Amino acid sequence: MPNRPNTISNEELEETARAIRKNVVRMVARNGQGYVQQGLGAADLFTTLYFYEANLDPEKSDWNERDRIFLSTAHNSALFHATLAQRGIIPIKSLATYTKDGSSLEINVSERLGAIVEATCGSLGQGLSVAVGVCLSAKRHKKNYRSYVILGDGELQEGQTWEAVMFAASRNLNNLCLMVDLNELQVEGHTNKVMEMEPIEEKFKSFGWKTISVDGHKFTAMRNAFDLARNISKKPTVIIVKTIPGKGAPSLEGKMSHNMVLPKKAAEIALKELELL
């Protein structure tokens, strides 16, 4: 019977995240441009979620009792696909087809890939709303699976997001865990230059959520946050995860580029840096 792979060590998580980061660089490098910064930045979060926390069956992605994972930031597709491949859900060799004509590994994650994609969230700001409906259904049907949503910080500028936040708390959806990837990066630039959003944690608290803030590159902190969220009984949980764009490759780390041009030489340097981690 599938279960949460939560016996994995931090050292194993680190090695897994490094392998995922390498594939992110390789996948984006084939096109010479893409969402490499978000992918590198959130790799530790995705690793913790898929290899420590979520209850999944890699051999049966439509297993009815699986935890549901919603990638609201659907453009972070290189990371998503690389993580699925590392987890054994899709073949590693399929990563070579990323963004090619006819491939199910699209630049925006799509349900064409199969049941492992719970919803196509190409329009930002919609992922949480979909997950709220799934959580409400699970409650009514007395199902034990949980729903996890990966939301970009820029999506907090969407009114629909806050409608879903309010509804989730009003229905005591403790089977819902939201992760805000706080990298301060959106297509128009630095998030706070587009729209000031702080204090984020206090906003969620005022809506009735359990709030946890963590360093998105500290595995122990993220594991503890997921453990705490799983044991909250009467409200949804948001984990505000501070991440650094380009994390793991010093030549890219901290560069605020939403859809980065990644020449072959830059990719080669990043891969060498990842080898030295």
C-alpha positions, 0 to 999 in steps of 0.5 A: 500500500502506498504511504508517505516516504517520510523516512528519507534523511535530509542528506538524501533530500539534498542529493535528490534536490541537486539531481532535480536542479540539474535536470531543470537546467538541462531542460531549460538549456535546450530551449535557451530560455525558460523558467530556470530561476523559479525551478532552482529556487523551489527545488528544495520545496518540491523535493520535501513535498514529493519525497517526504510529505505527500502520500502518492503511488508512483506506479498509479498516479490515479490512485483514488486515495492519493494526496492531491497536489495543485501547481498553481504556478503552472509555468514552473514546469521544468521543475514539476516535470523533473520532480515527477521523473525523479520520483518515478512517476514519469520516465526520466527519458521523457524530460528530453521531450520537454516543450517539443511539439506533441509532448505532454511535457508542456511549458505550462503544466497540463492535464494532458500529462495524466492524473498526476496533474490535478488541474491545468492552472495556466491562468494564475490565481486559480489553483487555490480555488480548485483545491478548495473545492476538492477539499470540501468534496473530500470532507463531504465524502469522508476521504482522508487524502489532503490537498497541497497547493503551490502558489506564487507570491505574485498570485496573492495580488489576485482577488480570487485567491483571497475569496478562496482563502476566506472560504477555506477558513469558513469551512474549516478545511484542515485537509488543505495545505497552501505553500506560498513560494515567496521568491519576490519574483513575477513577470513584471519584476520584483513583487513589491514594486508591482504591488506591496503585499506585506504583511503576508503572514498577518493577512492569512492569520486575519482570515483564520488560517494557521500560518507558518513561515520557513526558509525554503532551503532548510529541509528540517524546517520544511519537514517540521512545517508539514508535520505541524500542518498535518496535525492542525484540526480546525483550520487550513494551513499556509506555509510561507516558504522563502526561496531564492531564485537560482538557488544552488548555482552561484552564477544564477543565484539571486538574479531576478529574471522571470523567463531567463535567457540561458545560453549554452555556456551559462548552462554549462557553468551552472551544471558544474556549480551544481556538481560541486554542491 
